[in-house]
Every structure is written in C-alpha cells, then in structure tokens.
Amino acid sequence: MKNNKNSKVDICVVGAGYVGLVSGACLAELGHRVVCVDSDPAKIKMLEKGVMPIYEDGLESVVKKNVKAGRLHFANSVKAGMHHGGRRAEAVFIAVGTPPREDGSADLSAIEKVSEDVATNMTDYTVIVEKSTVPVATCDWINKTINRNNSRHLPFDVTSNPEFLREGTAVRDFLKPDRVVLGVSSPQAEALMRRIYKPMKGAELVVTSVKSAELIKHASNSFLSTKISFINAVATICEKTGANVEDVARGMGLDRRIGPAFLKAGIGFGGFCFPKDLEAFYWLSSQVGYDFEMLKTVKNVNERQKMWLVKKLEEELWNLEGKTIALLGLAFKPETDDMRFAPSIDIARELLKRGAKLRGYDPVSQENAKKIIKGIYFAADAYDCAKGADCVCLVTEWHEFAKLDQKKLLSLVKHPIMLDGRNLYDPAKMRSLGWTYMSVGRP
C-alpha cells in the first residue's frame, strides 16, 4: 500500500472479544481496512456468517455494514491478519485477554505470544498498538519480545492506546469518546496513530509517553471503582440514619469537582474491567514499593455490598432454607451478556449454601449464566421467575424490568416482598401497589 498521510490505514486487530471486535468494527467504520484475528476457529466462522459471539448494542449492524463494504475481514492467524488480500498491516492492535492470576497480577502470556507472532510476520515498519488493559511497563516487554524475534531487524514502534469502552454502550463510546489516549515513543508512531484517529471528528487526542498511557487506564478504572464503593458505603450510613442516598448523591454530584457519574448506590460493581483492574493496580503498586491501601478498602467495600441482598433476605425471611428466591437479572450490568465477576454469581452461591431454592432470569445472559451458576431454575421470563417466590430480588436493572406489570407480578408471588438491589423502582409507588419494598440506602 502506498504510504501517504492522507490515506486510510491497513490494520490488523488481534483478539475478537469485547475490546477487539468492537475496536476492529469501529476502526472499519472510520474508513480503515481492518482484519480481526482470533485463534478460535468457531468464533471466526460465526463472524463470517454474520453471527455475533457476544451481545453488544449496535455491534451487529456495524460489523455487517463494514463487512459488506469490504472494510472488515476475519482471519485465524496473526500471519493471515497482517498479510490479507495482498496488503500489509501498517498497525497491529493487540486486544487479547489479560485475565487475573491468584495474586492479582495480570496474565500477559497471550500478549507475549502475539508479540512473537507479530515479530516473525513483519515485512516493513509496523506500529504495534497495545489495546488490552495491562500494567505499566508491559509495552517495554512487548518491545523486548519483538526485538528478540525480529531476525530481519525491521523497524517498529510499540504504542499504548488504552480503551475506555463500557459494555452496553461500547460502540458509541468508541466512535464518540471523551478522549483518545496515545502513548507514543517516536514522531513516526505518533503520525500513524493520528492518521488512524483523524476521521474521528471532535475527539480530543491526549498524546503522552507510553508508560503514562498505560497507567491512565488502571488509574481511571480504580478511581471509578472508588466512587462506586464510596457511595455504597454512604448508602449503608443512610440506612442506619434514615437519610436517602439518592438525595445525598444528588447533592454531591452537583458539585462540579465531584460530578454525578458513578454515584449510584447498588449491590456493587462487577464485570471484567473494574475488579480485575483494581486488583492489577494494587499488585503493580506493591511491586514498585507502594502500599496503595485505599484500593484494598475499595475492594472490601464492594465484596460486602454484594452480600446486601443476602443480609436483607435473612432480616426479612429469617431462615432461608427451603425459601424460594427469585433473582431478576444475572449479567453484571444491563445491555450486555457478560457474566464475568457478576454480583449475581456470589449472591446465588451464598443463598444456595443457606439452602434457598433459586429461580433466575436474564433477558440476554441466561445461556452464559447456565454455564456458571448451577443448581437454580432458569425461568422463561420475569413472571415465570417470580412464580411462588417468597421474595423477588432485582439484581440487574434491565430496561424491561422497569416496565413490568407489577400487579401481575404480585399475583404470582407467595409473599409480596421485593429487594431492589439497583434502586430501579419508586419506593412510594411500590408500597402503594402492595409490595413490602426495600432498596439500597433509601428509607
């Protein structure tokens, strides 16, 4: 491909999970030619048939649109992704998984393997873009790994371009971001990254050193986790004093120095990013000789908060053995099928330990939940879930739950008790309908 500053970029994205597939599809949407690579042949076959391996709002239409336009392709190997259709990838985005180890550190073995494959398949100057969430100095290791396997001594640069995608709104977040962070180590790499993001009108480019960019992602997610745990701790104080956490959060959030985002009380955060990044940032801090004790407290508050439902159930139903509990929502948040670190998992396991009979329902993540949560009845819908329940527990605030026919729901339960773990409903209205209704931090 002729290399001029106005041309579109040939890109290989390694990893077709939440980050990789969304990034690849959206980079194609920006006009670039993208090949998404994944080592799972079944996943690639699904994508080639237009079937999404994950649920993400708006993703299917963006993928199909760009496949039809000839801008988005799929491959099973890094080699095929870097050399597809007679073209060479100028940039290779690494978006493979970095799961947590038992000590909280990130398992970076997949990144190492991809780095080796990239090194052996380069034929000219290439920019390797680290997109996965990784601890600071990971790009140094990528650089060393490529150097060790770069037998032809071809020129390359390693950059950090952390993602800030929220599951459920990931496509919109990519195409209309708050900012795009580019951690670069050379003018040539910066120029290519600016070409890649030039079609993204209105996005502020934050150009930093590589290490600063790597640190921004962990620092951001850890701070957001801290806001969530803080308001959940405040909710506990509200319950004990008769204050209303929503009023407190509103009063806090109107202060421009604080802001209203992530000040919504509930049963804690889950998902793959916040718990993992919190652990990884604490581990990294320990490795460099700093005890980031605040992060331990944030984690502990979140773990306690997940047990709010269990504690309230025991307060309301006394012995849980033999009681039927309905769990509405199983995914870690609405508008996603992701069950990773979902609060519902720990809640269900604790209730099963106490001998409760569980009924669960989720509009999208049910099949994924069946692989993880054993010993419960998976219902056909919310009404089936509530049938014969001693208590209904709202775990995930799906939009369809806000529109439930509460009178119909009441007619199906054994006892009209509802625990709202996400503060979805209006307390006064729910009580007027006949529910014994409890929510987080609201009197």
C-alpha positions in Angstrom: 0.0 0.0 0.0 1.3 3.5 -0.9 2.1 5.3 2.4 0.9 8.8 2.3 -0.5 10.8 5.2 -4.0 11.2 3.7 -4.6 7.5 3.0 -6.6 5.1 5.1 -4.6 2.6 7.2 -4.4 -1.2 6.9 -4.9 -2.5 10.4 -4.8 -6.0 12.0 -6.6 -6.4 15.3 -5.6 -9.5 17.3 -8.4 -10.7 19.5 -12.1 -10.7 18.6 -13.6 -10.4 22.1 -15.3 -7.4 23.7 -12.5 -5.0 23.1 -11.0 -6.4 19.9 -14.3 -6.9 17.9 -15.7 -3.6 18.9 -12.4 -1.8 18.1 -12.0 -3.6 14.8 -15.5 -2.9 13.7 -15.3 0.7 14.7 -11.9 1.3 13.1 -13.5 -0.1 9.9 -16.4 2.3 10.5 -13.9 5.2 10.5 -12.9 4.0 6.9 -9.8 1.9 7.6 -9.3 -1.6 6.2 -9.3 -4.0 9.2 -8.7 -7.7 9.7 -9.8 -9.1 13.0 -7.9 -12.1 14.1 -8.9 -14.7 16.7 -7.4 -18.1 17.5 -10.8 -19.7 18.0 -11.9 -21.0 14.6 -15.6 -21.3 15.7 -15.7 -17.6 16.6 -14.3 -16.7 13.2 -16.8 -18.9 11.4 -19.6 -17.2 13.4 -18.4 -13.8 12.4 -18.1 -14.7 8.8 -21.7 -15.8 8.9 -22.7 -12.5 10.5 -23.4 -14.1 13.9 -22.0 -12.1 16.8 -20.2 -14.2 19.5 -21.0 -11.5 22.1 -24.0 -9.3 22.7 -23.3 -5.6 22.4 -25.8 -3.0 21.4 -25.2 -1.8 17.9 -22.3 -4.1 17.2 -24.0 -6.4 14.8 -25.1 -3.6 12.5 -21.6 -2.0 12.4 -20.0 -5.4 11.7 -22.3 -6.3 8.9 -22.2 -2.9 7.3 -18.4 -2.9 7.2 -18.1 -6.5 6.0 -20.5 -5.6 3.2 -18.4 -2.5 2.4 -15.2 -4.6 2.2 -13.5 -2.8 5.0 -13.8 -5.6 7.7 -12.4 -9.1 7.4 -11.6 -12.0 9.7 -8.7 -14.4 10.0 -7.5 -17.2 12.2 -3.8 -16.3 12.5 -1.7 -13.2 13.0 0.1 -14.0 9.8 -3.1 -14.0 7.8 -4.3 -10.9 9.6 -1.1 -9.0 8.8 -1.0 -10.1 5.2 -4.5 -10.2 3.9 -5.6 -9.8 0.3 -2.1 -8.9 -0.8 -1.9 -5.9 1.6 0.3 -5.4 4.6 -0.9 -4.2 8.0 0.8 -0.9 9.0 -0.6 -1.2 12.5 -1.3 -4.2 14.6 -3.6 -3.7 17.6 -3.2 -6.2 20.4 -6.6 -6.8 22.1 -6.2 -10.3 23.7 -7.3 -11.2 27.2 -5.3 -10.4 30.3 -7.0 -12.5 33.0 -6.1 -12.1 36.6 -3.9 -14.5 38.4 -4.5 -15.6 42.0 -2.1 -12.9 43.3 -4.0 -10.1 41.5 -1.4 -9.7 38.7 -2.4 -9.9 35.1 -1.6 -13.0 33.0 0.2 -11.5 30.0 1.2 -14.7 28.3 -1.3 -14.2 25.4 0.3 -10.7 24.7 3.7 -12.3 24.7 2.6 -14.9 22.1 1.0 -12.3 19.9 4.2 -10.2 20.1 6.3 -13.2 18.9 3.9 -13.8 16.0 4.0 -10.1 15.0 7.8 -10.1 15.0 8.1 -13.1 12.7 5.5 -11.8 10.3 6.6 -8.1 9.9 7.9 -7.2 6.4 8.3 -3.4 6.9 7.9 -0.7 9.5 5.0 -1.6 11.8 3.3 0.1 14.7 2.2 -2.3 17.4 -0.6 -0.9 19.4 -1.2 -2.3 22.9 -5.0 -2.0 23.4 -5.6 -4.6 26.2 -5.6 -3.3 29.7 -2.1 -4.0 31.1 0.2 -2.9 33.9 2.6 -0.1 33.2 5.9 -1.3 31.5 4.1 -4.0 29.5 5.0 -2.2 26.3 8.6 -2.5 27.3 8.2 -6.3 27.4 6.4 -6.2 24.1 9.3 -4.2 22.7 11.9 -6.7 24.1 9.9 -9.7 22.8 9.6 -8.3 19.3 13.3 -7.4 19.3 14.3 -11.0 20.3 12.2 -12.5 17.5 12.8 -9.8 14.8 15.5 -11.7 13.0 15.5 -9.3 10.0 15.9 -6.3 12.2 12.9 -4.5 10.7 11.9 -1.1 12.2 8.9 -1.0 14.5 7.4 1.1 17.4 5.2 -0.1 20.3 2.5 2.3 21.4 -0.2 2.3 24.1 -3.8 3.1 23.2 -5.9 2.1 26.2 -9.6 1.5 25.6 -12.4 3.2 27.7 -15.3 1.2 26.5 -18.4 0.5 28.7 -20.2 -2.8 27.9 -23.6 -2.0 26.6 -22.5 1.3 25.1 -19.1 0.2 23.7 -19.8 1.1 20.0 -20.9 4.6 20.9 -18.1 5.0 23.4 -15.5 4.1 20.7 -17.0 6.4 18.0 -17.7 9.3 20.3 -15.2 9.1 23.1 -14.4 11.6 25.8 -10.7 11.4 24.8 -8.3 9.1 22.9 -5.1 8.4 24.7 -2.0 7.8 22.6 1.2 6.7 24.3 4.0 7.0 21.8 7.7 6.9 21.7 8.5 8.3 18.3 7.2 11.0 15.9 6.6 8.3 13.2 4.4 6.3 15.5 2.5 9.4 16.6 1.9 10.4 13.0 0.4 6.9 12.1 -1.8 7.0 15.3 -3.0 10.4 14.3 -3.9 9.2 10.8 -5.9 6.3 12.4 -8.0 8.6 14.6 -8.2 11.6 12.2 -11.7 10.6 10.9 -13.0 10.7 14.4 -14.2 14.3 14.5 -14.3 16.2 17.8 -12.3 13.7 19.9 -9.5 15.1 22.0 -6.2 13.3 21.4 -4.1 13.1 24.6 -0.6 12.3 23.5 1.7 11.0 26.3 4.6 8.8 27.0 3.9 5.1 26.6 4.1 4.5 30.4 1.8 7.4 31.2 -0.8 6.0 28.8 -0.5 2.5 30.3 -1.1 4.0 33.8 -4.1 6.1 32.7 -6.4 3.1 32.2 -5.7 1.5 35.6 -5.9 4.8 37.4 -9.2 5.7 35.7 -10.9 2.4 36.4 -9.6 2.3 40.0 -10.9 5.8 40.6 -14.4 5.0 39.2 -14.4 1.8 41.4 -13.6 4.1 44.3 -16.6 6.4 43.6 -18.9 3.4 43.5 -17.6 1.9 46.7 -17.8 5.3 48.4 -21.4 5.9 47.6 -22.3 2.3 48.6 -20.6 2.9 52.0 -22.6 6.2 52.2 -25.7 4.2 51.5 -25.0 2.0 54.5 -24.8 5.1 56.7 -28.1 6.3 55.1 -29.9 3.1 56.0 -28.7 3.4 59.6 -29.7 7.0 60.0 -32.8 7.3 57.9 -31.2 9.5 55.2 -31.8 9.0 51.5 -28.7 8.1 49.5 -30.2 9.4 46.3 -30.6 12.9 47.8 -27.1 12.7 49.2 -25.7 11.6 45.8 -27.5 14.4 44.0 -26.2 17.0 46.5 -22.7 15.7 46.0 -22.9 15.3 42.2 -24.0 18.9 41.6 -20.6 19.9 42.8 -18.6 20.2 39.6 -15.5 19.0 41.4 -17.2 15.7 42.1 -19.8 15.2 39.3 -22.8 12.8 39.4 -21.4 9.9 37.4 -20.9 6.6 39.3 -22.6 7.9 42.4 -25.5 5.4 42.1 -25.9 3.1 45.1 -26.5 -0.6 44.5 -25.1 -4.1 45.2 -21.6 -3.4 43.9 -19.7 -3.5 40.7 -18.8 -6.5 38.6 -17.7 -7.2 35.1 -14.3 -8.0 33.8 -12.7 -4.5 34.0 -13.2 -2.9 37.4 -12.5 -5.9 39.7 -9.6 -7.0 37.5 -8.0 -3.6 37.1 -8.4 -2.8 40.7 -6.5 -5.9 41.7 -3.9 -5.3 39.0 -3.3 -1.7 40.0 -2.9 -2.8 43.7 -0.5 -5.5 42.6 1.5 -3.1 40.5 1.7 -0.6 43.3 3.0 -3.3 45.6 5.7 -4.3 43.1 7.1 -0.7 42.9 7.1 -0.4 46.7 3.9 1.5 47.5 1.1 0.0 49.6 -2.0 1.5 47.9 -4.1 0.6 50.9 -7.1 2.6 49.6 -7.6 0.1 46.8 -7.9 -2.8 49.3 -10.7 -0.9 51.1 -12.5 -0.2 47.8 -12.4 -4.0 47.0 -13.6 -4.9 50.6 -16.5 -2.5 50.5 -17.6 -3.9 47.1 -17.4 -7.5 48.4 -19.5 -6.6 51.4 -22.0 -4.7 49.2 -22.7 -7.8 47.1 -24.0 -9.5 50.3 -26.5 -6.7 50.9 -29.3 -8.9 49.4 -28.3 -11.9 51.4 -28.3 -9.9 54.7 -31.7 -8.3 53.9 -33.2 -11.6 53.0 -32.2 -13.0 56.3 -33.6 -10.0 58.1 -36.9 -10.3 56.3 -37.4 -14.1 55.9 -35.4 -15.3 58.9 -34.3 -18.8 57.9 -33.5 -19.1 54.2 -33.5 -22.9 54.0 -36.4 -24.0 51.7 -37.4 -20.5 50.9 -37.8 -19.6 47.2 -35.9 -16.6 46.0 -36.3 -15.0 42.5 -33.3 -13.2 41.0 -34.2 -10.8 38.3 -31.2 -10.1 36.2 -27.9 -12.1 36.2 -25.5 -10.2 33.9 -23.1 -7.8 35.8 -24.9 -4.8 34.2 -27.8 -4.3 31.7 -27.4 -4.3 27.9 -24.7 -7.0 28.0 -24.5 -10.8 28.1 -21.3 -10.6 30.2 -21.3 -12.7 33.4 -17.7 -12.2 34.4 -17.4 -11.2 38.0 -21.2 -10.6 38.1 -22.5 -10.0 41.6 -25.3 -12.5 40.9 -22.8 -15.3 41.0 -21.6 -14.7 44.6 -25.2 -13.9 45.7 -26.6 -17.1 44.2 -23.8 -19.3 45.7 -24.4 -17.7 49.2 -28.1 -18.3 49.0 -27.6 -21.9 47.8 -25.3 -22.5 50.8 -28.1 -21.5 53.1 -30.5 -23.9 51.5 -32.6 -21.5 49.5 -34.4 -22.5 46.3 -33.4 -20.1 43.5 -35.2 -19.0 40.3 -33.3 -16.8 37.9 -34.0 -14.9 34.8 -32.0 -12.6 32.5 -33.1 -11.2 29.1 -29.8 -11.8 27.4 -27.1 -13.5 29.5 -29.2 -16.6 30.5 -27.2 -19.1 28.4 -23.9 -17.7 29.8 -25.3 -17.8 33.3 -26.2 -21.5 33.0 -22.5 -22.3 32.5 -21.6 -20.6 35.7 -24.5 -20.8 38.2 -25.5 -24.3 39.0 -28.5 -25.6 41.0 -31.0 -23.0 40.1 -34.2 -22.9 38.0 -33.8 -20.7 34.9 -37.1 -19.1 34.1 -38.7 -18.3 30.7 -39.4 -14.7 31.7 -39.6 -12.4 34.7 -43.1 -13.6 35.6 -42.1 -17.2 35.5 -39.2 -16.3 37.7 -41.4 -14.7 40.3 -43.8 -17.6 40.4 -44.2 -18.9 44.0 -41.3 -16.7 45.3 -41.0 -15.8 49.0 -39.1 -12.8 47.8 -38.2 -11.1 44.5 -34.7 -9.6 44.2 -33.8 -7.2 41.5 -30.1 -7.9 40.7 -29.6 -6.2 37.3 -31.6 -3.2 36.2 -32.6 -4.2 32.7 -35.0 -1.8 30.9 -37.7 -4.4 30.6 -37.8 -4.8 34.4 -38.8 -1.2 34.7 -41.8 -1.9 32.5 -43.1 -5.0 34.4 -46.8 -5.3 35.2 -46.4 -5.1 39.0 -50.0 -6.2 39.6 -49.4 -9.4 37.6 -46.1 -9.9 39.4 -47.8 -9.6 42.8 -50.4 -12.2 41.8 -47.7 -14.7 41.2 -45.5 -14.4 44.3 -46.0 -16.3 47.6 -45.2 -13.2 49.6 -45.2 -9.7 48.3 -41.6 -8.9 49.3 -39.1 -7.2 46.9 -35.5 -6.3 47.4 -34.4 -3.8 44.8 -30.6 -4.1 44.6 -30.3 -1.3 42.0 -32.9 1.3 43.2 -34.8 0.9 40.0 -38.3 1.5 41.4 -40.0 4.3 43.2 -40.4 3.2 46.9 -43.7 5.0 47.5 -45.3 3.6 44.3 -44.1 0.1 45.0 -45.6 0.2 48.6 -48.8 1.7 47.3 -49.2 -1.3 45.0 -48.8 -3.7 47.9 -45.1 -4.6 48.0 -43.0 -4.9 51.1 -40.3 -3.0 49.4 -36.6 -2.4 50.3 -33.9 -0.7 48.4 -30.3 0.4 48.9 -29.8 3.4 51.2 -33.3 4.7 50.8 -35.7 4.9 53.8 
